[in-house]
């Protein structure tokens, strides 16, 4: 009886000991097959349609010359589909037009893309991308246009609402915007709602996040008469529709792959990569070593008005900028993008958290 009593006591204590231990999270990174393009693209739209991974649009320098060497930037309407993680990419029905550097979200097996630019202008068009089962291919439907053209904006979905923040109205803009728009994806025919403007400098290349149901916008770049200023501020939109400023960041992470990734299990928010601006004036630009390989980690249980909990450095992984993120089949996907100024990569980075 004494033995049985001890055994019961031990069994009662084990869960308490396990729960009392801090769960340690670790990112593991691998690559999917690269998209079928030798150069890759920056400014792509990335999402999920019918449980297929989609990478579309963007721009590159197909002549192999960087912009400071006279290379011509060319936008694309190509759309790539990956149906299985171990599979090969295929090209599908092209986008309705060449476009890139806009906003994108996924919702209910559909993908939505908005704004961006082409070689001449910034765009206000919005498309719903879906899988046409009768034709067994990608199809498009034009929906509510944006309140104005916008590119280089931040974008995130929170429940059924799609938010678009900041950006530039035109290629010649000398100042960035501080707009906040949202679209109810359950009722897109109602059009875009104008939310409270960000009470700060307008910004482009900011990072948006769904932080446990709260909208955050972080970092980015403001323009002062066309000259870039790298930002470190953070704002949260509260339930009353007002912006609350949070503690400033220790560094900028402009153009980081977005939106940032929120892990519901740990309640941590992860911002991966980005540009802190320290090497923005590196010349010649081909000497630039690459953008940040750091992960900024926020603790959702301790957020209140605190800042970064910690930073980690990825081992032998350099994260591209000016690209999107999406969550697909248990992993965070960061496809193609810019690895150094003017230089793209066709690689598709895949990360998942082990606990």
C-alpha positions in Angstrom: 0.0 0.0 0.0 2.9 2.3 0.8 4.3 1.7 -2.7 1.0 2.4 -4.4 0.6 5.7 -2.4 4.1 6.8 -3.4 3.4 6.0 -7.0 0.2 8.1 -6.9 2.0 11.0 -5.3 4.7 10.9 -8.0 2.1 10.8 -10.8 0.4 13.8 -9.2 3.7 15.8 -9.1 4.9 15.1 -12.6 2.4 17.4 -14.4 3.1 20.2 -12.0 6.8 20.0 -12.7 6.3 19.9 -16.4 3.9 22.8 -16.4 6.3 24.8 -14.2 9.1 24.5 -16.8 9.5 27.2 -19.4 8.7 26.0 -22.9 11.7 26.7 -25.1 10.9 27.5 -28.8 13.3 26.9 -31.6 13.0 27.7 -35.3 14.0 25.2 -37.8 14.6 26.3 -41.4 14.7 24.5 -44.7 14.0 25.3 -48.3 11.3 24.2 -50.7 12.1 23.9 -54.4 12.9 27.3 -55.8 10.3 29.1 -58.0 11.1 28.4 -61.7 12.9 31.6 -62.3 16.6 32.0 -62.4 16.6 35.4 -60.8 13.5 35.6 -58.5 11.4 38.6 -57.7 10.9 41.2 -55.1 7.5 42.6 -54.2 5.6 39.3 -54.8 2.1 38.6 -53.6 2.1 35.4 -51.6 -0.8 33.4 -50.2 -2.9 30.2 -50.2 -5.7 29.2 -52.6 -7.5 25.9 -52.3 -4.6 24.7 -50.0 -2.1 25.5 -52.8 0.8 27.9 -52.2 0.8 30.8 -54.5 3.6 33.3 -55.4 2.7 35.9 -58.0 3.8 39.2 -59.5 6.7 41.3 -58.4 9.7 42.7 -60.3 13.3 42.0 -61.1 16.2 43.0 -63.4 16.2 40.3 -66.1 19.2 41.8 -67.9 21.3 40.9 -64.9 22.4 44.5 -64.3 21.7 46.2 -60.9 19.8 49.5 -61.0 23.0 51.6 -60.3 24.5 49.8 -63.3 21.7 50.9 -65.6 19.6 47.7 -65.3 16.0 48.0 -66.3 13.4 47.0 -63.6 10.7 44.8 -65.2 7.3 43.9 -63.6 5.7 40.5 -64.1 2.2 38.9 -64.3 3.5 35.4 -63.7 1.8 33.2 -61.1 3.4 30.1 -59.6 1.6 27.3 -57.8 3.0 24.6 -55.5 0.6 21.8 -54.6 2.8 19.7 -52.4 5.7 20.7 -50.1 8.0 18.2 -51.8 6.7 19.0 -55.3 7.7 21.3 -58.1 6.3 24.7 -58.9 4.1 25.1 -62.0 3.0 28.3 -63.8 -0.7 28.9 -63.8 -3.1 31.5 -65.3 -1.3 34.9 -65.3 -2.4 37.8 -63.1 -4.8 40.2 -64.7 -1.9 42.6 -65.2 1.8 43.1 -64.4 2.0 44.2 -60.8 4.0 44.0 -57.6 4.8 45.7 -54.2 1.2 45.7 -53.1 -0.9 44.0 -50.3 -2.1 40.4 -50.0 -4.0 38.2 -47.5 -5.6 34.7 -47.6 -9.1 33.9 -46.4 -11.4 31.0 -46.8 -9.3 29.2 -49.4 -9.0 32.4 -51.5 -6.3 35.0 -51.8 -6.7 38.7 -52.2 -4.3 41.2 -53.7 -4.5 44.9 -53.8 -2.6 47.9 -55.1 1.1 47.8 -55.9 2.7 49.2 -58.9 3.8 48.6 -62.5 6.5 50.3 -64.5 4.4 53.5 -64.8 2.2 54.0 -61.9 0.8 52.9 -58.5 -2.4 50.9 -58.6 -5.8 50.9 -56.8 -7.1 47.6 -58.2 -8.1 44.7 -55.9 -8.6 41.1 -57.0 -10.0 38.0 -55.4 -8.0 34.9 -56.5 -9.8 31.5 -56.3 -9.6 28.0 -57.7 -12.0 27.3 -60.6 -12.8 23.6 -60.2 -14.5 23.4 -63.6 -11.3 24.6 -65.3 -9.0 23.2 -62.7 -7.0 26.4 -62.7 -6.6 29.8 -61.0 -9.3 32.4 -61.7 -9.8 36.1 -60.8 -12.5 38.4 -59.8 -12.2 42.2 -59.5 -13.6 43.6 -56.2 -13.9 46.9 -54.4 -11.1 49.3 -55.5 -8.8 50.9 -52.9 -9.6 54.5 -51.7 -6.5 55.6 -53.7 -3.5 54.0 -55.4 -1.0 52.6 -53.0 2.3 50.6 -53.1 4.9 49.6 -50.6 2.3 49.3 -47.9 1.8 47.0 -44.9 -1.0 44.5 -44.8 -2.5 41.9 -42.4 -5.8 40.1 -41.8 -7.4 40.0 -38.4 -10.4 37.6 -38.4 -12.4 38.6 -41.5 -11.0 42.2 -41.7 -8.1 43.0 -44.1 -6.0 46.0 -43.1 -3.8 48.0 -45.4 -1.5 50.7 -43.8 0.9 53.3 -45.1 2.7 53.2 -48.4 3.2 55.6 -51.3 0.5 57.0 -53.6 2.7 57.4 -56.6 6.2 56.6 -57.8 7.1 60.3 -57.4 5.8 60.7 -53.9 8.1 62.8 -51.6 6.2 61.7 -48.5 4.7 58.4 -47.3 1.1 58.0 -46.2 -0.3 57.3 -42.7 -3.6 55.8 -43.8 -5.4 52.8 -42.3 -8.0 51.1 -44.5 -9.9 47.9 -43.9 -12.2 45.6 -45.9 -14.7 43.1 -44.5 -13.9 40.0 -46.5 -17.3 38.5 -45.6 -18.9 41.6 -47.3 -16.4 43.0 -49.8 -19.2 44.7 -51.8 -19.5 47.2 -48.9 -16.1 48.6 -49.9 -13.2 49.9 -47.9 -13.6 51.5 -44.5 -11.4 54.5 -43.6 -10.0 53.9 -40.1 -8.2 56.4 -37.9 -5.0 57.6 -39.4 -1.7 56.7 -37.7 -0.8 59.6 -35.4 2.8 59.7 -36.6 4.9 60.1 -39.6 3.6 58.5 -42.8 5.6 55.3 -43.6 6.3 52.8 -46.3 7.9 49.3 -45.9 6.4 49.0 -42.4 5.5 45.6 -40.9 2.0 44.9 -39.8 0.9 42.1 -37.4 -2.1 40.4 -35.9 -0.9 40.3 -32.3 -3.4 38.0 -30.7 -6.3 39.9 -32.3 -4.7 43.4 -32.0 -3.5 45.3 -35.0 0.2 46.4 -34.8 2.2 48.5 -37.2 6.0 48.6 -36.6 9.0 50.3 -38.0 9.2 51.2 -41.7 10.6 54.2 -43.5 9.4 57.8 -43.7 10.3 60.1 -46.4 11.5 63.7 -45.8 11.4 65.4 -49.2 12.1 62.0 -50.7 15.0 61.1 -48.4 14.5 57.9 -46.3 14.4 58.0 -42.5 14.3 54.6 -40.8 11.7 54.4 -38.0 11.7 52.5 -34.7 8.2 53.3 -33.4 5.3 50.9 -32.8 1.6 51.5 -32.6 -1.4 49.4 -31.6 -5.0 50.0 -32.7 -7.3 49.6 -29.6 -10.9 48.4 -29.5 -12.1 52.0 -29.6 -10.4 52.6 -32.9 -7.6 54.7 -31.5 -3.9 54.3 -31.8 -1.7 53.7 -28.8 2.0 54.2 -29.0 4.1 51.3 -27.6 7.8 51.3 -26.5 10.1 52.1 -29.4 12.2 49.4 -31.0 16.0 49.3 -30.5 16.4 49.2 -34.2 14.5 49.5 -37.4 13.5 46.4 -39.4 12.0 48.1 -42.5 10.9 45.9 -45.4 11.0 42.8 -43.2 8.9 39.9 -44.7 5.4 40.6 -43.6 3.0 40.3 -41.9 4.9 39.3 -38.8 4.2 35.8 -37.5 2.2 35.3 -34.3 2.4 31.9 -32.5 -0.7 31.2 -30.5 0.8 28.5 -28.4 3.6 30.7 -26.9 1.8 34.0 -27.5 5.0 35.3 -29.1 5.2 37.5 -32.1 8.2 37.0 -34.5 9.5 39.6 -36.9 12.1 38.0 -39.2 14.8 39.9 -41.0 14.5 43.4 -42.3 16.7 46.4 -43.0 17.9 48.6 -40.2 19.3 51.2 -42.6 22.9 51.1 -41.3 24.2 49.9 -44.7 21.8 52.0 -46.9 24.6 54.2 -48.2 27.0 51.3 -48.8 28.8 51.9 -52.2 29.2 50.1 -54.4 26.0 48.3 -53.6 27.4 45.0 -54.6 29.6 45.1 -51.5 26.4 45.0 -49.3 26.7 41.8 -47.3 22.9 41.1 -47.2 20.0 42.1 -45.0 19.4 41.2 -41.4 19.3 37.5 -40.3 17.8 38.3 -36.9 14.5 37.4 -35.4 12.9 39.9 -33.1 10.7 38.2 -30.5 7.8 39.8 -28.5 6.2 38.1 -25.5 2.4 38.5 -25.7 2.0 37.7 -22.1 4.3 40.5 -21.0 3.6 43.0 -23.8 1.8 45.8 -22.0 4.2 48.7 -22.7 7.3 46.7 -22.9 9.6 46.2 -25.9 11.5 43.4 -27.4 12.0 40.3 -25.2 15.0 39.1 -27.1 16.7 38.8 -30.5 18.1 35.7 -32.1 20.4 35.3 -35.0 19.7 32.7 -37.6 22.6 30.4 -38.4 23.6 30.5 -42.1 20.1 31.8 -43.1 19.7 35.2 -44.7 16.1 36.3 -44.9 15.0 38.3 -47.9 13.2 41.7 -47.7 10.4 43.2 -49.8 8.5 39.9 -49.8 5.5 38.5 -48.1 4.8 35.7 -45.6 2.1 33.1 -45.4 1.3 30.1 -43.2 0.9 26.9 -45.2 0.6 23.4 -43.9 2.2 24.0 -40.5 5.0 26.2 -41.7 5.8 29.9 -42.2 6.7 30.5 -45.9 9.0 33.4 -47.0 9.4 33.2 -50.8 11.9 34.8 -53.2 12.5 38.5 -52.4 15.6 40.7 -52.2 18.7 39.4 -50.6 20.9 42.4 -51.3 20.1 45.8 -52.9 19.0 45.0 -56.5 19.6 41.3 -56.1 16.8 38.7 -55.9 16.7 35.0 -55.1 14.3 32.3 -56.3 14.7 30.4 -53.1 11.7 29.7 -50.9 12.5 29.7 -47.2 10.4 27.6 -44.8 10.4 27.9 -41.0 8.5 26.0 -38.3 8.7 26.2 -34.5 9.7 23.2 -32.5 8.8 23.2 -28.8 
